Amino acid sequence: MKYSIDTSALLDGWNRHYPPDVFPQVWTRIDELIDSGVLIATEEVLVELEKKDDAVYAWARERSQMFVPTNEDVQRAVTDILRDHKKIIDQRKGRSGADPFVIALAKIEGCSVLTGERPGRSPAMRPHIPDVCNALGIPWFNLLQLFRQQKWILG
């Protein structure tokens, strides 16, 4: 199985749930997935990480092979996603710009989505990545579910 990871999964994983100073093995295993082409991200995720200008961005910058440039197929899929789920981008807060690209990349590459998000409370008003994935039939998981799928025993 291949995965398209979003910004929230990286930030939450690094800063909240699995910080590399406490869980270095997690990030070694994630590197293995990146190196084998199993874990990818749209270049828009890197753009979002750059706005944070922290350790996660520095880590991501060193893994350029992970980031997939936006091609015409992905752009068309983004257009389709935004047509039906335009509120996935929160323009008032200037964030979530990568979300439709994460989903589009998963759709084009036949991936599942890795996200730190949960389904929204009111998907019609502000859909989250899981809501749009559910509507499109794209599987989505969080990092812990990834660990279980990969049968990682950590500790």
Backbone bond lengths (Angstrom), bond angles and torsions (degrees), N, CA, C in turn:
res aa  C-N    CA-C-N  psi(-1)  N-CA   C-N-CA  omega(-1)  CA-C   N-CA-C  phi
1 M - - - 1.445 - - 1.531 109.03 -
2 K 1.306 115.40 144.51 1.456 123.36 -179.68 1.530 108.31 -113.34
3 Y 1.338 116.70 150.75 1.456 121.39 -174.95 1.523 111.39 -130.91
4 S 1.334 115.24 140.00 1.464 123.70 170.79 1.528 106.23 -106.99
5 I 1.329 116.99 114.59 1.465 121.06 -173.45 1.520 111.04 -96.60
6 D 1.316 116.14 144.09 1.461 120.31 179.18 1.529 110.95 -103.01
7 T 1.303 115.29 170.45 1.462 122.55 -176.38 1.522 111.40 -60.36
8 S 1.323 117.17 -43.13 1.470 119.93 -176.19 1.527 111.85 -63.76
9 A 1.316 118.18 -35.77 1.465 120.51 178.54 1.522 110.28 -64.11
10 L 1.321 116.66 -41.83 1.463 119.86 178.80 1.524 111.51 -67.53
11 L 1.327 116.87 -48.29 1.468 120.38 -177.65 1.525 111.58 -65.51
12 D 1.328 117.07 -46.91 1.465 119.83 179.47 1.520 111.14 -65.23
13 G 1.320 116.40 -42.08 1.452 119.80 178.82 1.514 111.89 -60.76
14 W 1.314 116.91 -46.32 1.463 122.46 -176.09 1.531 111.79 -72.29
15 N 1.322 116.50 -45.54 1.465 120.62 -170.25 1.526 114.99 -94.87
16 R 1.338 118.18 -27.33 1.465 119.59 -172.60 1.522 114.45 -114.77
17 H 1.311 117.67 -46.07 1.463 119.80 -169.82 1.531 114.57 -101.39
18 Y 1.324 117.38 -40.97 1.468 121.23 -173.47 1.528 111.10 -135.45
19 P 1.332 118.68 58.16 1.467 119.15 -177.90 1.535 110.44 -58.90
20 P 1.321 116.60 139.77 1.465 119.90 -172.87 1.525 114.50 -64.63
21 D 1.329 118.33 -22.45 1.463 118.61 177.74 1.528 111.49 -74.10
22 V 1.324 117.62 -20.21 1.457 122.35 178.65 1.534 111.08 -103.70
23 F 1.340 116.73 -34.96 1.463 122.65 -176.36 1.535 111.13 -124.01
24 P 1.331 118.51 60.16 1.469 118.77 -177.50 1.524 112.90 -62.10
25 Q 1.326 117.34 -30.09 1.465 120.50 -178.39 1.531 111.41 -64.27
26 V 1.339 117.37 -32.98 1.465 120.75 177.25 1.520 109.61 -58.12
27 W 1.324 116.12 -46.60 1.463 120.50 -174.44 1.521 111.67 -75.98
28 T 1.336 117.06 -27.13 1.466 120.23 172.01 1.527 109.57 -65.86
29 R 1.321 116.78 -43.07 1.462 120.84 178.97 1.532 111.21 -67.24
30 I 1.329 116.84 -39.12 1.465 120.18 176.88 1.522 109.60 -62.60
31 D 1.334 116.92 -40.75 1.470 120.00 175.71 1.526 111.34 -58.37
32 E 1.326 116.94 -39.29 1.466 120.35 178.42 1.526 111.04 -62.95
33 L 1.328 116.74 -39.85 1.470 120.02 177.35 1.522 111.10 -65.66
34 I 1.321 116.21 -39.15 1.469 120.32 177.95 1.527 109.63 -64.34
35 D 1.336 116.11 -48.82 1.466 120.56 -177.45 1.526 112.49 -61.90
36 S 1.326 116.88 -30.34 1.465 120.03 -179.65 1.526 112.37 -88.93
37 G 1.342 117.22 -0.59 1.462 120.96 178.74 1.516 114.10 79.65
38 V 1.325 117.23 10.09 1.465 121.59 -179.47 1.530 110.89 -80.57
39 L 1.326 116.77 -31.24 1.464 121.87 -179.72 1.523 108.81 -113.24
40 I 1.334 115.29 118.74 1.459 121.25 -179.37 1.525 109.10 -129.44
41 A 1.315 114.75 167.88 1.466 120.61 176.49 1.513 108.47 -149.22
42 T 1.297 115.49 149.43 1.450 119.87 172.67 1.527 109.02 -69.77
43 E 1.310 116.72 149.68 1.462 120.37 177.89 1.523 111.44 -60.33
44 E 1.324 117.73 -20.24 1.467 121.14 178.21 1.528 111.46 -65.96
45 V 1.317 117.98 -27.31 1.463 121.27 175.42 1.527 109.30 -65.01
46 L 1.320 117.01 -42.77 1.464 120.21 178.11 1.525 110.68 -62.10
47 V 1.319 117.32 -39.00 1.472 121.37 177.19 1.528 109.98 -60.86
48 E 1.328 117.36 -43.68 1.469 120.05 177.79 1.521 111.48 -64.81
49 L 1.330 117.07 -41.46 1.461 120.09 179.29 1.523 111.46 -63.85
50 E 1.317 116.46 -34.76 1.465 120.46 -179.89 1.524 111.12 -60.92
51 K 1.322 117.25 -33.87 1.466 121.18 178.86 1.522 111.13 -64.32
52 K 1.330 116.30 -26.91 1.463 120.83 179.33 1.528 110.87 -78.54
53 D 1.344 116.39 -31.05 1.460 122.79 178.37 1.527 112.34 49.55
54 D 1.307 117.00 52.10 1.454 120.65 -179.69 1.522 110.88 -129.11
55 A 1.302 114.96 -164.84 1.463 120.54 -176.55 1.527 112.28 -63.39
56 V 1.320 117.62 -31.76 1.469 119.99 179.99 1.528 110.08 -65.43
57 Y 1.327 116.32 -40.38 1.465 119.63 178.08 1.527 110.23 -64.32
58 A 1.319 117.68 -43.19 1.469 120.77 178.59 1.534 110.12 -61.02
59 W 1.320 116.15 -43.63 1.465 120.62 177.90 1.528 110.31 -60.99
60 A 1.325 116.51 -47.18 1.468 121.26 -177.40 1.526 111.75 -64.76
61 R 1.312 116.85 -40.03 1.472 121.34 -179.65 1.524 111.32 -58.29
62 E 1.322 116.24 -31.87 1.471 120.93 179.98 1.533 112.50 -78.18
63 R 1.323 116.46 -2.78 1.466 121.31 -178.53 1.521 110.34 -122.05
64 S 1.314 114.97 54.33 1.471 120.58 -174.45 1.531 112.25 -60.70
65 Q 1.330 117.90 -27.20 1.466 120.77 -179.52 1.524 111.77 -64.91
66 M 1.314 117.32 -17.79 1.462 122.10 -179.74 1.527 112.10 -74.81
67 F 1.324 116.69 -27.60 1.459 121.28 -169.82 1.520 112.05 -93.30
68 V 1.327 114.56 124.39 1.456 122.66 -175.80 1.523 108.86 -99.43
69 P 1.337 117.36 123.24 1.472 119.41 176.69 1.530 110.63 -63.50
70 T 1.303 115.14 149.82 1.462 120.79 178.59 1.522 109.26 -74.81
71 N 1.328 116.17 119.97 1.463 120.57 177.33 1.532 109.20 -106.31
72 E 1.315 116.22 -178.23 1.469 120.25 -176.99 1.528 112.41 -63.24
73 D 1.325 117.14 -37.88 1.468 119.71 179.69 1.526 111.31 -63.10
74 V 1.323 115.79 -44.47 1.468 119.85 178.57 1.520 109.95 -65.14
75 Q 1.325 116.73 -42.95 1.465 119.93 -179.72 1.532 111.07 -60.73
76 R 1.326 116.80 -41.14 1.475 119.98 177.05 1.531 110.97 -63.50
77 A 1.318 115.89 -41.11 1.470 119.55 178.78 1.530 110.91 -65.51
78 V 1.328 117.13 -38.18 1.471 120.91 175.94 1.522 109.91 -61.11
79 T 1.326 116.42 -44.87 1.470 120.89 178.86 1.525 110.59 -58.19
80 D 1.326 117.04 -43.95 1.467 121.19 178.41 1.532 111.25 -63.57
81 I 1.325 116.07 -43.53 1.469 120.45 -179.82 1.526 110.50 -62.37
82 L 1.331 116.41 -45.88 1.465 119.78 -178.42 1.526 112.27 -69.00
83 R 1.312 116.79 -28.42 1.466 119.56 176.87 1.523 110.24 -62.18
84 D 1.323 115.88 -42.26 1.462 120.53 -175.65 1.531 114.08 -95.36
85 H 1.337 116.88 -18.22 1.476 121.17 -175.01 1.531 109.75 -139.13
86 K 1.322 117.19 51.42 1.470 120.43 -172.56 1.522 113.45 -61.28
87 K 1.321 117.77 -24.58 1.466 120.06 -177.56 1.527 113.21 -80.81
88 I 1.333 116.95 4.05 1.464 118.63 175.91 1.531 110.66 -66.16
89 I 1.314 116.74 -24.82 1.467 120.75 176.79 1.522 107.84 -96.39
90 D 1.317 115.77 123.23 1.464 121.44 178.98 1.521 108.10 -92.81
91 Q 1.311 115.94 89.07 1.462 120.96 -175.09 1.522 112.17 -68.71
92 R 1.330 117.52 -27.97 1.466 119.69 179.77 1.517 111.34 -63.79
93 K 1.314 116.46 -36.61 1.458 120.47 -176.52 1.524 112.33 -97.56
94 G 1.318 117.23 -3.24 1.458 120.64 177.27 1.512 113.93 63.87
95 R 1.320 116.77 34.31 1.464 118.94 179.03 1.518 109.74 -137.98
96 S 1.288 115.17 178.90 1.466 123.28 179.26 1.518 112.39 72.84
97 G 1.320 117.91 14.06 1.450 120.74 -179.02 1.507 113.77 -63.50
98 A 1.324 117.10 -26.23 1.463 120.06 -179.45 1.525 112.45 -81.95
99 D 1.323 117.93 -18.43 1.468 120.67 -172.09 1.527 113.97 -53.17
100 P 1.331 119.63 -50.81 1.471 117.38 -179.64 1.529 112.43 -65.17
101 F 1.329 117.75 -27.96 1.467 121.28 178.24 1.526 110.61 -71.89
102 V 1.337 116.93 -38.00 1.468 121.27 176.55 1.529 109.90 -59.81
103 I 1.325 115.33 -46.51 1.467 120.86 -179.07 1.529 110.67 -68.62
104 A 1.326 116.72 -42.52 1.470 120.80 179.78 1.527 111.00 -62.41
105 L 1.329 117.24 -42.54 1.461 120.57 178.18 1.528 109.93 -60.93
106 A 1.328 116.58 -43.09 1.468 119.97 177.97 1.525 110.76 -61.23
107 K 1.313 116.23 -42.23 1.471 120.47 -179.57 1.529 110.85 -63.15
108 I 1.322 117.29 -46.64 1.469 121.88 -177.01 1.528 111.65 -70.44
109 E 1.333 116.81 -39.67 1.469 120.87 -176.07 1.533 113.17 -89.29
110 G 1.330 117.49 -3.55 1.462 120.22 -177.56 1.517 112.76 69.95
111 C 1.321 115.84 36.01 1.466 122.33 -177.14 1.517 111.69 -98.37
112 S 1.317 114.47 166.15 1.454 122.40 162.12 1.523 106.60 -93.07
113 V 1.320 117.02 160.83 1.463 121.78 178.49 1.522 109.02 -102.05
114 L 1.334 116.16 134.97 1.462 122.30 170.89 1.515 107.20 -103.04
115 T 1.313 116.88 123.84 1.456 120.69 -176.61 1.519 111.26 -141.72
116 G 1.307 115.58 153.92 1.457 121.63 171.60 1.513 111.40 -91.43
117 E 1.324 116.67 -2.69 1.464 121.35 -177.77 1.527 111.06 -85.96
118 R 1.320 113.54 158.07 1.464 122.04 171.52 1.517 107.45 -115.11
119 P 1.320 117.09 163.61 1.470 117.46 175.93 1.529 110.45 -55.74
120 G 1.327 115.52 145.75 1.457 120.63 -177.59 1.516 112.60 -76.28
121 R 1.317 114.59 160.54 1.467 120.00 177.81 1.518 111.36 -74.68
122 S 1.320 115.56 -30.98 1.473 119.65 178.11 1.522 108.37 -135.72
123 P 1.338 116.50 78.99 1.460 120.98 -174.44 1.523 114.79 -57.46
124 A 1.312 117.73 -26.27 1.468 119.14 178.95 1.525 110.65 -71.46
125 M 1.326 116.80 -32.78 1.466 120.96 -178.39 1.528 111.96 -85.21
126 R 1.324 117.47 -42.22 1.464 121.86 -179.22 1.517 109.05 -149.28
127 P 1.337 116.54 82.49 1.463 118.72 -178.92 1.529 111.40 -67.60
128 H 1.304 114.96 142.88 1.455 121.63 173.97 1.529 107.93 -99.42
129 I 1.307 115.82 170.35 1.466 120.48 179.88 1.535 111.66 -51.18
130 P 1.345 119.73 -48.04 1.472 118.04 -179.97 1.529 113.76 -59.59
131 D 1.330 117.16 -34.61 1.467 120.04 179.44 1.527 111.22 -63.59
132 V 1.325 116.15 -45.15 1.466 120.35 -179.21 1.528 109.89 -70.02
133 C 1.332 116.82 -40.43 1.469 119.52 176.35 1.525 110.68 -59.24
134 N 1.318 116.83 -44.43 1.473 120.16 178.48 1.523 110.83 -59.75
135 A 1.325 116.59 -43.26 1.471 120.64 -179.37 1.522 111.54 -63.81
136 L 1.336 116.78 -32.07 1.466 121.44 -177.06 1.531 113.19 -96.24
137 G 1.323 117.07 -2.72 1.460 120.15 -179.30 1.518 113.52 73.68
138 I 1.332 117.05 27.72 1.466 121.90 179.09 1.528 107.91 -100.16
139 P 1.331 118.07 123.55 1.464 119.69 178.88 1.530 111.02 -64.17
140 W 1.326 116.40 145.25 1.461 121.18 177.13 1.528 108.96 -138.13
141 F 1.323 114.67 150.74 1.460 121.69 -176.41 1.521 109.31 -145.68
142 N 1.335 115.75 163.85 1.460 120.37 169.27 1.532 107.84 -102.05
143 L 1.320 116.73 178.26 1.467 119.51 -175.54 1.528 112.41 -63.56
144 L 1.327 117.69 -41.21 1.460 119.49 179.56 1.531 110.98 -60.70
145 Q 1.315 116.61 -40.35 1.467 119.59 176.84 1.532 111.04 -64.60
146 L 1.334 117.14 -35.39 1.468 120.66 174.57 1.522 110.14 -60.25
147 F 1.341 116.53 -46.83 1.461 120.31 -179.42 1.528 110.36 -57.12
148 R 1.319 115.90 -42.11 1.468 119.68 -179.94 1.524 111.23 -68.00
149 Q 1.317 117.44 -41.54 1.468 120.15 178.43 1.523 111.29 -62.38
150 Q 1.322 115.69 -37.99 1.458 120.47 -179.66 1.536 112.36 -81.33
151 K 1.345 115.56 -5.65 1.468 122.39 -179.77 1.527 111.97 61.49
152 W 1.328 115.01 38.94 1.460 120.02 177.52 1.526 109.43 -79.13
153 I 1.306 116.08 129.54 1.461 122.17 171.65 1.523 105.25 -110.06
154 L 1.304 115.64 112.80 1.460 121.23 -175.00 1.526 109.15 -111.93
155 G 1.339 114.23 137.57 1.460 116.23 174.78 1.480 113.94 120.52
